[in-house]
Each structure stands twice: as C-alpha cells, then as structure tokens.
Amino acid sequence: MAETESLTVRIERPIKQNLSDLAKLTDRSMSYHAERALAEYVRREKGRMENLSREIETGIASLGAGKGIRMSASLFDDIKQRGRERLAELDSKR
C-alpha cells in the first residue's frame, strides 16, 4: 500500500506543479492583454479629446474674430441633427 501511495504522490506532484505554472502563465497573459487593451482605450480617448479640443479652439477663435452667428431654432435643430448623424456614424464603427 505504501508503494502505491508513493507512486501516486510521485505522479501527482509534477502534475500539480505544471498546473500551478500554467495558472501563473495564464494570469500573466491576462494581465498583459488587459494592460494592452487599457492602453489602446486611453490612446483612442486621448485622440478623441485632442480632436474635440481643436474643434472648440477653432470655434472660440472664430468667435474672437467676430464670425459668430445668432442662434435660431432652425440652426439649433440643424446642429442637433448633424450631431445625431455623427454619433450614429461613430456608433456604427464600433
């Protein structure tokens, strides 16, 4: 009986070690992919914010140059419509 237990222990030990090593590798791999995904998200959001900032600066410069226009209901509706179309376009790309 002792020989059987000894054989079992000798078989189980390397299997458990291999499983443990595999679990560590999987954890590292998941962390690596999560870090890359997060970095990509941050890169895209930074680009989006930079574009938005440029658009706002362009608008402010236009107002500063006296090129502003009076807001009317039809202009407001047009702006809303263009915004909705742009948002739909961005959503369709995701």
Secondary structure, DSSP 8 states (H G I E B T S, - for coil): -HHHHHHHHHHHHHHHHHHHHHHHHHHHHHHHHHHHHHHHHHHHHHHHHHHHHHHHHHHHHHHHTT------HHHHHHHHHHHHHHHHHHHHH-
